[in-house]
Amino acid sequence: EKPPAPPPAERSPAYETMKNLAVGNLNLESMLSHWVENGDPREAVCSWIVDNLEYVIDTIPSGYPRNLVNNGWYGSASALLYSAIALGSIAVTVVIVASSVVYHYRRKRIMRNAQVDFMFLVLAGCLLIAIGAVFYALEPTGGTCTAKEWMVMLGYTLSLVPLLVKAQAIN
């Protein structure tokens, strides 16, 4: 089973150009004689192309070179981009509110039993993951690419390690 052909806008014009470019015996003889006279095959081919430029241009398929339209780095998915930023911002807000609730009730017996320090580490990890999610929606630059990787990796580390330590302490 053959894979589906790419759309025409994504196809390379090289195959059609080579198929259309037919160099006859007379032209080959001209290139070879030029090569023998000058001793440089590259010069022979290049001079033939300069002499027959109209013929070479006619072999290029219609529609090339392509005119690409720049819609920004996100293309037409701007609604998705803004939704991702909004959801990441909501997640940051939820984590900050949860942290303030934990801080407010930190002296209660149930919170002390849950170990407030571990809860703050998990919430710090969740905060870094949420910030990383916002960075994923921003335009990719050297700084945002590095920041999103660091935020997400540190976030998962900070949120999962306390849980693993607690699970190991219980068992």
N, C-alpha and C positions, 0 to 999 in steps of 0.2 A: 504494500500500500504506500503510495507516494504522499509525502507531506503536502499540505495545501500551499499553493503558490502565494508569495507575498503580494500585497496590493501593488498596482502599477507605480504609485508614487514612491514606493520603497525599493523598487527594483533598480539594479545597476544597469546603466546603458551600455556596459562594456560588450556584452554578448551581441546585441543588435548592431553595435558599431562595427565589431569585427566581422560579423556576417555580411554587412553591407559593403565593407571595404574589400574590394577585389583588385588585387594588383596583377595586372596582366604581364605577359612575357616581355612585351616591349618596355614596360616600366621597370621590370626586374633587370633587364639587360642594361637599361640606362643607369640604374643604381650600381650594378656590378662594374660597369665600365668606369663610373666615377670613383668607385672604391679602388680599382686597379690604378687609376691615374693618381689619386691622392694618398692611398694607403690607409685610409681611416674609414671603417665601415659606418661608424656613427655619423660622420660628416656626410657620407653618401646618402644615408637615409634621411637625415635632417634637410639636406639640400633638395632632395626629391619632394619632401613634404612642403617645403617653402615654395617650390615651383608649382606644385599641384594642390595648393591650400584650398581652393574652392571645392575641388573634388573631395578632399578630406572632410571639410565642413559639411558637405552634403550627406556624408555617411552617418553623421550624428543623428540619432532618432529625434523626432519632433518632441518638444516638451523638455528638452535639456539645453542648457543647464536649468535646473529647477529653481523656482523662486520660493524659498521657505519663509513662512510667516512666523514671526516670533510672538507668541502669546504669553510671554513671561515664563518663568521656570516651571510653573504649575500647570500650564496649558489652560484647558477649559474647566478645570476642577476647582475653581475658586470657592465655590460653596462648600465643597468638602474640606478645603484648606481652612476656611474660617470656622467650620464646625469642629475640626480637630483642635484648633487653638482654643475655642470656647470650652470644649470638653476638658482639655488639659488645665485650663484656668479654673474650671469648676472643681476639678480634682485637687488642685492646689488649695483652693478655698476650703474644701471639705477636710483636708488633712490639717490645715491650720486651726479650724474650728474644733476638730477632734483633739488636737494637742492642747488647746486651751481648756477643753472640758476635762481632760486627764489632769492637767495642772491644777484646775480648780478643785477637783475631788481627790487629789493625791493623798490626803491624810485619812480618807475613809478606809475602813477595814478591808472592804472588797478590793479596793485599788491597791492597797499595800500587799494583799495576798497575790494579786496579779503581777506584782513587781513593776513598779512605775518606771524604773530605769529601762527595763526591757521594752515596755510599751513605748517609751519615747524613742528608743532605737528603731523599733518597727515603724513608727510614724515618721521618723526622719528618713528612713528608706523609702517609704511611700511618697513623701514629699519630693525626694530626688527623682523618683520614677515619673511623677506628674510633671515636674519641670522638664525632664527629658522628653516627655510626650509633647510638650509645647515646642521644644527645640526641633523635634521631628517635623513639625508643621511649618517651620520657618524656612526661608530661602537658604539652600545649602551653600555654606562658605567653609573655609578652613576652620574657623572658630566654632560655628554651629555644629559641624560634623563631629569635631572632637568633643565638644561639650555634651552633645546628646549621647554619645557612647559612654563617656565617663559618668554622666548622671544616671543612666539606666543601669550600668554595671554596679556602681557604688550603691545605688538605691536597692537593687535586688540583694546585694550582699548585706546591707544594713537591715533589710527587712526579714531576710531568711535566717541569717546566722543566730539572732537571739531566739528564734523559734526552735532551731536545731539544738541550741544549748539547753533550753528549757526541756525539750523532749528527752535529751540525754540525761539531764539531772533527774527527771521523773523516773526513767527506767534505770 
